[in-house]
Amino acid sequence: MNVGKTVQRIDAVEKAAGTVQYLGDSSFPGLLHAKLVTSTHAHAKIKSINTEEAWKVPGVRAIVTGEMFPFHIGPILADRPPLAFEKVRYHGEPLAIVVADQEFRAKQAAFKVKVEYESLPVVNSVQQAFQNDSPLVHENSGRYQKIISNVYPVQGTNIGSHIKIRKGDFISVWENCEVKISKHFSFSISDHAAIETRSARVEINPAGKVIVHSTTQSPYTIKKVLNQFFNIAVGNIIVHAPLVGGAFGGKGTVQLEPLAYLASKSVGGKLVKLDYEREEDLITAPCHIGFDATVKLGATKDGKLVAGQYTYLIDGGAYTDQAAGITRAAALDCTGPYHIPNVWCDSYCMYTNHPYGTSFRGYGHPELTFAVERTMDMLAKQLNMCPIQLRKMNAIKPGHTSPTQAVITANNIGDAEKCIERVKELIEWDKGQRIEMSSRKIQSKGISLFWKTSTTATNAQAGVVITFEADGSVNLNCAAIELGQGTKTILAQILAEKLGMEMNKIHVTMEINTQYDPHQWRTVASSTTFLAGRAVMSAADHAIAQLKKTASIAMHCSIEDLEVGGGRVYLKANPEYGVNIKDIALGYKYPNGHAVEGQVVGMGKHIQRRLTPMDKETGFGKPGPWWSVGAQAVEVEWDKKDYTYKLLKAVTVLDGGTIINPGTATQQMRGGMYLGLSFASSEGFIFNENGLLQNPQLRTYQMLRFGEQPIEYLVDFVETPSADGPYGARGIGEYGVIGMAGALANSLSVAAEVELNQLPLHPEYIWRAKKENAT
């Protein structure tokens, strides 16, 4: 039995020993080094780029500027030049690439490139961007090429996309609501802060093959982008991806690879290395979106929700990138896991002069959950109800419909009520939500309910190839990326379970090579266990059919009489009769030397089924295969005198269907809680009036430090199996982060007795909120 069992991660020993090779550890002969020249302005016309002094630095081989590739690229809307030309749109935007023999020479030359700017008015917030008289970040957004159909830029505005949800009859129902509440929420963009910065290596070999080595979550997206925008045949693009040192969504997009390709092309195809230093990784690389929300809820006097209006302004920064997709994801799950018959949502991807936003763990859901869960707490207070009771009363269940009017069934939803009941026990809610420990210290608890569907492409897919060795063990090859989440271990467990083998008989290729690893959409959206897991099961079925066929020849029996397990193929009716897999893994040889069948090679694939795009005017459609639901809670000790607080306890209960590996699943939740609490309590970029980033280093960009994490993490699971998932599993990768900001804000609002609707929740903000509330 392998599924449902905690087994050691297959990469644990190498990582503990420090022998794992990340991209930064690799060294290649003849390697050239590239460094970027980046913008010192947030919004300005480029009057000139003077490279004369830079060329005087010894060892400089090439200097590439935006005029050499004056075209736009992008995953959803092609609105971003790889190198800025004509104007810059954010502080830190790449303007030029210097390629040199040595890294320090490339850096030295990059400093000597002189750029003359003509300053333009800066769009420094989504509220400003939304005004009719706001300066335009993109004057011609309506002319950009759509890569995906459901993106809707509005020409002449800073709206990069507008997604609508119209369910029921919101307007008339809202007019007649017995109880109404309307609240506003906001926070600034922030960083992913993965321990490994982004990096890429590209060469164009003499045969014309473009060979890419990248710290990526999306090797096949790199192939797609280089094909679409640089006119390189897909078959001539080979992408290698080693183990990735953390990503949190930030390495799912394609940014460095086109720059490294242009650098390699400028030096005759030689191998070029382009690595971000930490400051570049903070300000030049894509970041975590900012968010501004207005939530209106209408309910009956007894607390039944009947109407909800949600206006989301998403700070996508200078380019839409994945922020346009996040805008859609936030809309389709806008209500949180609540049944609301009448829904009106406008979700806007806004252009600003900030670094552009991309995927961040949760893909818009930590953000919307913060707004929704704060509103639910304030509504409970207005109704004089227990916040848990209000949530239980309105939790979505089979028979309800989602905001996009997809039907909720027992197969595609978990049990939200069970999750919240278990969280209530673990956080010891009944002992009191707010307890005065002394004249100075308050202990308080906050709770949050959350959900998320995996918003993938409607044709998102994964492929798997398994090959059998002469000793009966099995190699598993697929393009799922191991970035710390334990994916490869889970896939090995699924395969071992299906084949009835021990885990030590499964060998998983950790690094990715797109020449021999089958296509996989991307390692994002908590979709890998679902997509690749189903592909693994398909490949195992294919291999089992071959094993049975070969064994039937060896045993002179019918295929239908055989079963596979325990390293053998045996008779169902009489298991003592059988053959060892190792004796038929490479075919069967008769006593006279003749041989049949050959090596067992299993091939499997899985593609999303029955998903549909969303209707432009109403949002109607089925965007994802299922929803994982869960509940979280945070207990804090708040100091009334200096407004500081300690994190005492963080709790997560998730219904992820069948939990394949409880040990790694628990660690996933713990890591997610830490990440969510960090961005909720202290993280955020600070911009001055000119849009220049003021905290671009880890010493000034405040993250939750060691020792500041909760004293106690508690994790549990409710298991409502999904019929579509491998062994009933749903995705769980992102879920630990989603409800943390809402739960922390709810807890601190109770402690400080003031509504805290902004992030990050640092002591100064709580002090200011209390001061404003007093006046």
Order of alpha helices (4+ residues) and beta strands (2+ residues): alpha-beta-beta-beta-beta-beta-beta-alpha-beta-alpha-beta-beta-alpha-beta-beta-beta-alpha-beta-alpha-beta-alpha-beta-beta-beta-alpha-beta-beta-alpha-alpha-alpha-beta-beta-beta-beta-alpha-beta-beta-alpha-beta-beta-beta-alpha-beta-beta-beta-beta-beta-alpha-beta-alpha-alpha-beta-alpha
